[in-house]
Amino acid sequence: MRLLPVMISAIAAGSLLAPTAAHAAIRFDPSTNTGFIDGEDVRKAFGWDEARLARNAPEIGFTYHVGKEAAYSVVCGRGVRATAGHNPGSTSTGLEAVVAGDPTGGGPTGFRLIGARSGASSMDIAPEPGLPCPDERGGTIRRVRHLSTTVTTGLSAEFRDEQVYFPQMRTVSTEPPASAAPAAHTAGPPASAAPAAYSAVSRTAWANASERCSKLRKRP
């Protein structure tokens, strides 16, 4: 998997992915799952020459990703402090693409994205008082403080087992995700007895959802 640069932006998730100087012909509207990706951008992302792009174009797929991650500071028993991550709901949407041909027969000029064809999502449990501490020395969580919520959106292209990402947009907020707000900040047991599924370190929510979506796309 080859990663392309990340752009830090104040544009909210779900907004139009506008062209950039380095990728002047990538346009995508998440509200309709439609857009256009120039063939030259795809060729450069994979590191191919024009002949290989023309040969592989019918097999190239595209995915739109929304990766969400919330970070928390927790205080556990014995005063142990730790950091916990939480995925409040990340998604990957497989896109239907049509190869746009060159009328002069010079190969594909780009790919028109015309809608969604599959989807996948992932999420886990937010840290809250009473759940196990990320650091086993602390027993259970006593207090939780939200630090930040990061939302990363962007497009990727897939060819067989290879996946490349186009520049991404990332927003960071101090607002906790609605699904993750703890009901209380005391040490009492949580309302649910389900085991903790949050991560003690940064969670790869984007990659998990992407993998699920890729499997769905490959089904006959």
Phi and psi restraints in degrees (value plus and minus 20) as a CYANA .aco file:
   2 ARG   PHI    -125.7   -85.7
   2 ARG   PSI     105.5   145.5
   3 LEU   PHI    -118.0   -78.0
   3 LEU   PSI     114.1   154.1
   4 LEU   PHI    -119.7   -79.7
   4 LEU   PSI     151.5   191.5
   5 PRO   PHI     -80.4   -40.4
   5 PRO   PSI     131.1   171.1
   6 VAL   PHI    -120.5   -80.5
   6 VAL   PSI     113.3   153.3
   7 MET   PHI    -123.8   -83.8
   7 MET   PSI     102.8   142.8
   8 ILE   PHI    -103.6   -63.6
   8 ILE   PSI     104.3   144.3
   9 SER   PHI    -161.4  -121.4
   9 SER   PSI     135.6   175.6
  10 ALA   PHI    -110.6   -70.6
  10 ALA   PSI     -15.1    24.9
  11 ILE   PHI     -96.5   -56.5
  11 ILE   PSI     111.9   151.9
  12 ALA   PHI     -94.1   -54.1
  12 ALA   PSI     135.9   175.9
  13 ALA   PHI     -80.3   -40.3
  13 ALA   PSI     119.4   159.4
  14 GLY   PHI      76.8   116.8
  14 GLY   PSI     -26.5    13.5
  15 SER   PHI    -104.5   -64.5
  15 SER   PSI     149.7   189.7
  16 LEU   PHI     -87.2   -47.2
  16 LEU   PSI     111.4   151.4
  17 LEU   PHI    -102.1   -62.1
  17 LEU   PSI      87.4   127.4
  18 ALA   PHI    -107.9   -67.9
  18 ALA   PSI     138.8   178.8
  19 PRO   PHI     -82.8   -42.8
  19 PRO   PSI     129.8   169.8
  20 THR   PHI    -137.2   -97.2
  20 THR   PSI     150.7   190.7
  21 ALA   PHI     -81.5   -41.5
  21 ALA   PSI     -60.7   -20.7
  22 ALA   PHI     -98.4   -58.4
  22 ALA   PSI     -41.3    -1.3
  23 HIS   PHI    -153.8  -113.8
  23 HIS   PSI      55.6    95.6
  24 ALA   PHI     -94.3   -54.3
  24 ALA   PSI     -30.7     9.3
  25 ALA   PHI    -147.8  -107.8
  25 ALA   PSI      21.3    61.3
  26 ILE   PHI    -134.5   -94.5
  26 ILE   PSI      94.1   134.1
  27 ARG   PHI    -152.0  -112.0
  27 ARG   PSI     117.2   157.2
  28 PHE   PHI    -174.0  -134.0
  28 PHE   PSI     114.5   154.5
  29 ASP   PHI    -133.2   -93.2
  29 ASP   PSI      85.7   125.7
  30 PRO   PHI     -83.0   -43.0
  30 PRO   PSI     -43.0    -3.0
  31 SER   PHI     -90.0   -50.0
  31 SER   PSI     -43.8    -3.8
  32 THR   PHI    -140.4  -100.4
  32 THR   PSI     -26.3    13.7
  33 ASN   PHI      36.3    76.3
  33 ASN   PSI      19.0    59.0
  34 THR   PHI    -145.1  -105.1
  34 THR   PSI     136.8   176.8
  35 GLY   PHI     147.2   187.2
  35 GLY   PSI    -181.2  -141.2
  36 PHE   PHI    -169.2  -129.2
  36 PHE   PSI     117.2   157.2
  37 ILE   PHI    -144.5  -104.5
  37 ILE   PSI     103.0   143.0
  38 ASP   PHI     -86.0   -46.0
  38 ASP   PSI     120.9   160.9
  39 GLY   PHI     -80.3   -40.3
  39 GLY   PSI     -51.4   -11.4
  40 GLU   PHI     -86.6   -46.6
  40 GLU   PSI     -56.8   -16.8
  41 ASP   PHI     -84.8   -44.8
  41 ASP   PSI     -61.1   -21.1
  42 VAL   PHI     -86.2   -46.2
  42 VAL   PSI     -63.7   -23.7
  43 ARG   PHI     -79.9   -39.9
  43 ARG   PSI     -66.5   -26.5
  44 LYS   PHI     -86.5   -46.5
  44 LYS   PSI     -57.1   -17.1
  45 ALA   PHI     -82.1   -42.1
  45 ALA   PSI     -60.6   -20.6
  46 PHE   PHI    -104.1   -64.1
  46 PHE   PSI     -36.2     3.8
  47 GLY   PHI      57.2    97.2
  47 GLY   PSI      11.2    51.2
  48 TRP   PHI    -116.8   -76.8
  48 TRP   PSI     146.7   186.7
  49 ASP   PHI    -114.1   -74.1
  49 ASP   PSI     154.9   194.9
  50 GLU   PHI     -83.5   -43.5
  50 GLU   PSI     -56.7   -16.7
  51 ALA   PHI     -84.6   -44.6
  51 ALA   PSI     -60.8   -20.8
  52 ARG   PHI     -90.3   -50.3
  52 ARG   PSI     -57.0   -17.0
  53 LEU   PHI     -80.0   -40.0
  53 LEU   PSI     -65.9   -25.9
  54 ALA   PHI     -81.7   -41.7
  54 ALA   PSI     -58.7   -18.7
  55 ARG   PHI     -90.8   -50.8
  55 ARG   PSI     -57.2   -17.2
  56 ASN   PHI    -114.4   -74.4
  56 ASN   PSI     -30.8     9.2
  57 ALA   PHI     -69.1   -29.1
  57 ALA   PSI     -63.4   -23.4
  58 PRO   PHI     -84.2   -44.2
  58 PRO   PSI     -39.6     0.4
  59 GLU   PHI    -119.5   -79.5
  59 GLU   PSI     -20.8    19.2
  60 ILE   PHI    -100.3   -60.3
  60 ILE   PSI     112.1   152.1
  61 GLY   PHI    -135.8   -95.8
  61 GLY   PSI     144.4   184.4
  62 PHE   PHI    -154.3  -114.3
  62 PHE   PSI     128.7   168.7
  63 THR   PHI    -157.8  -117.8
  63 THR   PSI     119.4   159.4
  64 TYR   PHI    -125.5   -85.5
  64 TYR   PSI     108.3   148.3
  65 HIS   PHI    -134.6   -94.6
  65 HIS   PSI     120.9   160.9
  66 VAL   PHI    -146.9  -106.9
  66 VAL   PSI      84.7   124.7
  67 GLY   PHI    -122.3   -82.3
  67 GLY   PSI     108.0   148.0
  68 LYS   PHI    -141.4  -101.4
  68 LYS   PSI     117.3   157.3
  69 GLU   PHI    -168.0  -128.0
  69 GLU   PSI     108.5   148.5
  70 ALA   PHI    -129.6   -89.6
  70 ALA   PSI     119.4   159.4
  71 ALA   PHI    -133.1   -93.1
  71 ALA   PSI     120.3   160.3
  72 TYR   PHI    -153.0  -113.0
  72 TYR   PSI     130.1   170.1
  73 SER   PHI    -125.1   -85.1
  73 SER   PSI     109.1   149.1
  74 VAL   PHI    -143.8  -103.8
  74 VAL   PSI     128.1   168.1
  75 VAL   PHI    -135.5   -95.5
  75 VAL   PSI     107.3   147.3
  76 CYS   PHI    -133.3   -93.3
  76 CYS   PSI    -193.1  -153.1
  77 GLY   PHI     -78.3   -38.3
  77 GLY   PSI     133.8   173.8
  78 ARG   PHI      44.0    84.0
  78 ARG   PSI      -3.5    36.5
  79 GLY   PHI      55.1    95.1
  79 GLY   PSI      -7.8    32.2
  80 VAL   PHI     -87.5   -47.5
  80 VAL   PSI     110.7   150.7
  81 ARG   PHI    -130.4   -90.4
  81 ARG   PSI     124.0   164.0
  82 ALA   PHI    -173.3  -133.3
  82 ALA   PSI     149.1   189.1
  83 THR   PHI    -134.0   -94.0
  83 THR   PSI     116.3   156.3
  84 ALA   PHI    -146.8  -106.8
  84 ALA   PSI     125.1   165.1
  85 GLY   PHI    -129.7   -89.7
  85 GLY   PSI     133.5   173.5
  86 HIS   PHI    -163.8  -123.8
  86 HIS   PSI     111.8   151.8
  87 ASN   PHI    -117.9   -77.9
  87 ASN   PSI      82.8   122.8
  88 PRO   PHI    -100.6   -60.6
  88 PRO   PSI     -19.6    20.4
  89 GLY   PHI     120.2   160.2
  89 GLY   PSI      72.0   112.0
  90 SER   PHI    -125.1   -85.1
  90 SER   PSI     129.2   169.2
  91 THR   PHI    -155.5  -115.5
  91 THR   PSI     133.7   173.7
  92 SER   PHI    -153.8  -113.8
  92 SER   PSI     111.9   151.9
  93 THR   PHI    -138.7   -98.7
  93 THR   PSI      96.4   136.4
  94 GLY   PHI     -92.4   -52.4
  94 GLY   PSI     114.5   154.5
  95 LEU   PHI    -129.4   -89.4
  95 LEU   PSI     123.8   163.8
  96 GLU   PHI    -101.9   -61.9
  96 GLU   PSI     105.2   145.2
  97 ALA   PHI    -144.4  -104.4
  97 ALA   PSI     124.6   164.6
  98 VAL   PHI    -141.5  -101.5
  98 VAL   PSI     110.1   150.1
  99 VAL   PHI     -93.1   -53.1
  99 VAL   PSI     106.5   146.5
 100 ALA   PHI    -112.3   -72.3
 100 ALA   PSI      97.8   137.8
 101 GLY   PHI    -110.9   -70.9
 101 GLY   PSI     138.8   178.8
 102 ASP   PHI    -106.0   -66.0
 102 ASP   PSI     100.6   140.6
 103 PRO   PHI     -80.1   -40.1
 103 PRO   PSI     -39.9     0.1
 104 THR   PHI    -108.7   -68.7
 104 THR   PSI     -19.2    20.8
 105 GLY   PHI      62.3   102.3
 105 GLY   PSI       0.0    40.0
 106 GLY   PHI    -108.6   -68.6
 106 GLY   PSI      -6.0    34.0
 107 GLY   PHI      82.2   122.2
 107 GLY   PSI     156.9   196.9
 108 PRO   PHI     -88.4   -48.4
 108 PRO   PSI     117.0   157.0
 109 THR   PHI    -111.8   -71.8
 109 THR   PSI     -39.6     0.4
 110 GLY   PHI     152.0   192.0
 110 GLY   PSI    -186.4  -146.4
 111 PHE   PHI    -155.2  -115.2
 111 PHE   PSI     104.5   144.5
 112 ARG   PHI    -111.6   -71.6
 112 ARG   PSI     104.7   144.7
 113 LEU   PHI    -113.0   -73.0
 113 LEU   PSI     100.2   140.2
 114 ILE   PHI    -136.0   -96.0
 114 ILE   PSI     -15.3    24.7
 115 GLY   PHI     130.5   170.5
 115 GLY   PSI     159.4   199.4
 116 ALA   PHI    -108.5   -68.5
 116 ALA   PSI     126.8   166.8
 117 ARG   PHI    -143.0  -103.0
 117 ARG   PSI     -40.7    -0.7
 118 SER   PHI    -182.0  -142.0
 118 SER   PSI     149.1   189.1
 119 GLY   PHI    -178.0  -138.0
 119 GLY   PSI     138.0   178.0
 120 ALA   PHI    -169.8  -129.8
 120 ALA   PSI     134.5   174.5
 121 SER   PHI    -163.3  -123.3
 121 SER   PSI     139.2   179.2
 122 SER   PHI    -168.3  -128.3
 122 SER   PSI     129.4   169.4
 123 MET   PHI    -181.6  -141.6
 123 MET   PSI     144.7   184.7
 124 ASP   PHI    -163.0  -123.0
 124 ASP   PSI    -194.5  -154.5
 125 ILE   PHI    -106.7   -66.7
 125 ILE   PSI     116.5   156.5
 126 ALA   PHI     -95.9   -55.9
 126 ALA   PSI     127.7   167.7
 127 PRO   PHI     -86.1   -46.1
 127 PRO   PSI     120.4   160.4
 128 GLU   PHI    -173.7  -133.7
 128 GLU   PSI     139.2   179.2
 129 PRO   PHI     -75.0   -35.0
 129 PRO   PSI     114.3   154.3
 130 GLY   PHI      80.9   120.9
 130 GLY   PSI     -40.3    -0.3
 131 LEU   PHI    -101.1   -61.1
 131 LEU   PSI     141.6   181.6
 132 PRO   PHI     -79.9   -39.9
 132 PRO   PSI     122.5   162.5
 133 CYS   PHI     -91.7   -51.7
 133 CYS   PSI     122.2   162.2
 134 PRO   PHI     -78.7   -38.7
 134 PRO   PSI     -49.4    -9.4
 135 ASP   PHI    -120.0   -80.0
 135 ASP   PSI      95.4   135.4
 136 GLU   PHI     -80.4   -40.4
 136 GLU   PSI     -37.9     2.1
 137 ARG   PHI     -89.2   -49.2
 137 ARG   PSI     -39.5     0.5
 138 GLY   PHI    -112.5   -72.5
 138 GLY   PSI     -22.3    17.7
 139 GLY   PHI      49.9    89.9
 139 GLY   PSI    -121.2   -81.2
 140 THR   PHI    -140.4  -100.4
 140 THR   PSI     141.1   181.1
 141 ILE   PHI     -92.9   -52.9
 141 ILE   PSI     116.7   156.7
 142 ARG   PHI    -123.1   -83.1
 142 ARG   PSI     -66.9   -26.9
 143 ARG   PHI    -156.9  -116.9
 143 ARG   PSI     131.3   171.3
 144 VAL   PHI    -152.1  -112.1
 144 VAL   PSI     115.1   155.1
 145 ARG   PHI    -151.4  -111.4
 145 ARG   PSI     103.9   143.9
 146 HIS   PHI     -92.8   -52.8
 146 HIS   PSI     115.3   155.3
 147 LEU   PHI    -122.7   -82.7
 147 LEU   PSI     -70.4   -30.4
 148 SER   PHI    -184.7  -144.7
 148 SER   PSI     138.4   178.4
 149 THR   PHI    -145.8  -105.8
 149 THR   PSI     105.0   145.0
 150 THR   PHI    -132.6   -92.6
 150 THR   PSI     111.6   151.6
 151 VAL   PHI    -140.5  -100.5
 151 VAL   PSI     102.4   142.4
 152 THR   PHI    -137.8   -97.8
 152 THR   PSI     107.6   147.6
 153 THR   PHI    -145.3  -105.3
 153 THR   PSI     130.2   170.2
 154 GLY   PHI     152.5   192.5
 154 GLY   PSI     154.6   194.6
 155 LEU   PHI    -129.6   -89.6
 155 LEU   PSI     129.3   169.3
 156 SER   PHI    -151.8  -111.8
 156 SER   PSI     139.5   179.5
 157 ALA   PHI    -140.1  -100.1
 157 ALA   PSI     123.8   163.8
 158 GLU   PHI    -147.8  -107.8
 158 GLU   PSI     116.5   156.5
 159 PHE   PHI    -155.2  -115.2
 159 PHE   PSI      90.0   130.0
 160 ARG   PHI      34.8    74.8
 160 ARG   PSI    -136.4   -96.4
 161 ASP   PHI    -118.6   -78.6
 161 ASP   PSI      -9.5    30.5
 162 GLU   PHI    -126.7   -86.7
 162 GLU   PSI     117.4   157.4
 163 GLN   PHI    -154.2  -114.2
 163 GLN   PSI     114.2   154.2
 164 VAL   PHI    -147.7  -107.7
 164 VAL   PSI     128.9   168.9
 165 TYR   PHI    -129.3   -89.3
 165 TYR   PSI     120.2   160.2
 166 PHE   PHI    -107.0   -67.0
 166 PHE   PSI     148.0   188.0
 167 PRO   PHI     -72.8   -32.8
 167 PRO   PSI     119.4   159.4
 168 GLN   PHI    -127.5   -87.5
 168 GLN   PSI     138.5   178.5
 169 MET   PHI    -130.9   -90.9
 169 MET   PSI     114.4   154.4
 170 ARG   PHI    -150.2  -110.2
 170 ARG   PSI     112.2   152.2
 171 THR   PHI    -140.4  -100.4
 171 THR   PSI     122.1   162.1
 172 VAL   PHI    -143.8  -103.8
 172 VAL   PSI     108.0   148.0
 173 SER   PHI    -148.2  -108.2
 173 SER   PSI     133.0   173.0
 174 THR   PHI    -111.7   -71.7
 174 THR   PSI     -20.7    19.3
 175 GLU   PHI    -100.2   -60.2
 175 GLU   PSI     108.9   148.9
 176 PRO   PHI     -90.3   -50.3
 176 PRO   PSI     128.0   168.0
 177 PRO   PHI     -83.5   -43.5
 177 PRO   PSI     124.3   164.3
 178 ALA   PHI     -79.1   -39.1
 178 ALA   PSI     -56.4   -16.4
 179 SER   PHI     -98.6   -58.6
 179 SER   PSI     -26.6    13.4
 180 ALA   PHI    -130.6   -90.6
 180 ALA   PSI     -22.4    17.6
 181 ALA   PHI     -88.6   -48.6
 181 ALA   PSI      99.2   139.2
 182 PRO   PHI     -84.8   -44.8
 182 PRO   PSI     124.6   164.6
 183 ALA   PHI     -90.1   -50.1
 183 ALA   PSI     -49.4    -9.4
 184 ALA   PHI    -173.0  -133.0
 184 ALA   PSI     143.4   183.4
 185 HIS   PHI    -134.8   -94.8
 185 HIS   PSI      12.6    52.6
 186 THR   PHI    -125.4   -85.4
 186 THR   PSI     157.8   197.8
 187 ALA   PHI    -112.5   -72.5
 187 ALA   PSI      -8.8    31.2
 188 GLY   PHI     -88.2   -48.2
 188 GLY   PSI     141.4   181.4
 189 PRO   PHI     -87.0   -47.0
 189 PRO   PSI     128.9   168.9
 190 PRO   PHI     -88.9   -48.9
 190 PRO   PSI     140.2   180.2
 191 ALA   PHI     -82.3   -42.3
 191 ALA   PSI     -54.2   -14.2
 192 SER   PHI    -120.2   -80.2
 192 SER   PSI     121.8   161.8
 193 ALA   PHI    -111.4   -71.4
 193 ALA   PSI     -13.5    26.5
 194 ALA   PHI     -83.1   -43.1
 194 ALA   PSI     123.9   163.9
 195 PRO   PHI     -86.6   -46.6
 195 PRO   PSI     132.4   172.4
 196 ALA   PHI     -86.9   -46.9
 196 ALA   PSI     118.5   158.5
 197 ALA   PHI    -145.0  -105.0
 197 ALA   PSI     -10.7    29.3
 198 TYR   PHI     -97.3   -57.3
 198 TYR   PSI     146.4   186.4
 199 SER   PHI    -123.6   -83.6
 199 SER   PSI     129.7   169.7
 200 ALA   PHI    -103.9   -63.9
 200 ALA   PSI     -32.7     7.3
 201 VAL   PHI    -152.0  -112.0
 201 VAL   PSI     159.1   199.1
 202 SER   PHI     -76.8   -36.8
 202 SER   PSI     107.4   147.4
 203 ARG   PHI    -113.1   -73.1
 203 ARG   PSI     120.3   160.3
 204 THR   PHI    -110.1   -70.1
 204 THR   PSI      44.4    84.4
 205 ALA   PHI     -81.7   -41.7
 205 ALA   PSI     -61.7   -21.7
 206 TRP   PHI     -78.4   -38.4
 206 TRP   PSI     -68.8   -28.8
 207 ALA   PHI     -84.9   -44.9
 207 ALA   PSI     -58.5   -18.5
 208 ASN   PHI     -83.0   -43.0
 208 ASN   PSI     -67.0   -27.0
 209 ALA   PHI     -86.2   -46.2
 209 ALA   PSI     -57.6   -17.6
 210 SER   PHI     -82.7   -42.7
 210 SER   PSI     -62.3   -22.3
 211 GLU   PHI     -83.8   -43.8
 211 GLU   PSI     -62.4   -22.4
 212 ARG   PHI     -82.7   -42.7
 212 ARG   PSI     -61.9   -21.9
 213 CYS   PHI     -86.2   -46.2
 213 CYS   PSI     -59.3   -19.3
 214 SER   PHI     -82.9   -42.9
 214 SER   PSI     -57.8   -17.8
 215 LYS   PHI     -85.4   -45.4
 215 LYS   PSI     -59.4   -19.4
 216 LEU   PHI     -85.1   -45.1
 216 LEU   PSI     -58.6   -18.6
 217 ARG   PHI     -86.7   -46.7
 217 ARG   PSI     -50.0   -10.0
 218 LYS   PHI    -104.1   -64.1
 218 LYS   PSI     -27.8    12.2
 219 ARG   PHI     -88.7   -48.7
 219 ARG   PSI     121.9   161.9
